[in-house]
């Protein structure tokens, strides 16, 4: 685990507020190699893309064993680059479920995970006390293996609400969770679907955790995100969707010639 621990420490250092790490999310070994060849400093998966590439809907519908095997192939394909896995909601509601999933992810070579506080079907969120115990279980599992795992604690307040309902109260709620998650052992805070500059600035200023946002059409440009204090920008399902759109169009053009 020595080399893996070294990669985990290097991955942690890549999260610098004001100089965001860009994760152009991959979904399999081939896409990970393409991202690595482009000069990526780390490789991360997105659960939506991984599930779609394997014929499953998102939301932990893809078997965990298959997701872990996929991470293992990605880690082997990109060799020395740190790899972080979207572990969704931990593949089970209980702390021991999360601990088991984290153990498998580390065993496959991952040095980071995303861990959601939302339910897999996005019908609600775990109570904060429950999520704290799940994060503690993830941290304990990693420590038992000697890997300083980067736990990117995702909070789904903004994702599960329409953009027109995003407000300062939602920012305060997210920051309350951030404080609890940091105390439980989280390494970073992932706030997908937060879009407004003032909300992003408030979240970044209100937590010591490096803040991760997800690329969306209405998100502020990268330079502005850096000024707002963002430490990581994930592209989520966008790369997969763009790749599949290209494949479909190319196939239409080729088949039209028959």
Secondary structure, DSSP 8 states (H G I E B T S, - for coil): -HHHHHHHHHHHHT--TTS-EEE--B-SHHHHHHHHHTT-SEEEB-HHHHHHHTT--TTT-S-HHHHHHHHHHHHHHHTTSEEEEE-TT-SSSSHHHHHHHHHHHHHTT-SEEEEESB-TTSS-B--HHHHHHHHHHHHHHHHHTT---EEEEE--TTTTS-GGG--HHHHHHHHHHHHHHHHHT--EEE-TT---HHHHHHHHHH-SSEEEEE--TTS--HHHHHHHT--EEE-TTHHHHHHHHHHHHHHHHHHTT-
